[in-house]
């Protein structure tokens, strides 16, 4: 599902799930000898971490986009309101 189609709550939940999955992955790696023994294991961890990081960036970018648009709209309303007050007073 595209992040634009998710609600804020779903985006925050996805970010939380990514964070928990990343933490679990790191804990798993620490429990299994601190250093993976095989190159395949290292690559598997790196790919999973990369995927989680990419998803995190997508979700957080969507939230920033939404709230920057919202703050721009509020700023426009404030400017419109102050312009209207100036015109009325004049």
Helices and strands as residue ranges (DSSP letters): G 3-5, H 8-31, H 39-89
